Amino acid sequence: MRWCLGCQDAYVEGIWAFIREFRGDGRTMEFTAYQIIEQLIGPIMPIGESNTDKKRLENMGEHLSLIYALLKDVRLVANYKDRHEHSMRLAGKRAQEFLAELSEELAAKPNQSRI
């Protein structure tokens, strides 16, 4: 997502509007990181209408950039799988397991996907 000084307030206000929308009865709501990011970036599923799909394709680019950055972080953590420090080794092993699962999922045929 591209941030600019003039735009940041609009993005932040959009998030607070999203949160307020789901807090209609005054109860505290919890949101997943996915829900917040989805609201920040916007939908990616094309619907067959050119103007809407153009924006969704831009959103897809933002999603892919985020995914790439997150995967780079996970790959770096996976390097810790052989560390002596217990907590670092656990994090590294979990990251390595995730990458192995992701690799299997990406290698699966589309109709065999678990996603």
Secondary structure, DSSP 8 states (H G I E B T S, - for coil): ----HHHHHHHHHHHHHHHHHHTTTS------HHHHHHHHH------S-HHHHHHHHHHHHHHHHHHHHHHHHHHHHHGGGG-SSHHHHHHHHHHHHHHHHHHHHHHS-GGG---
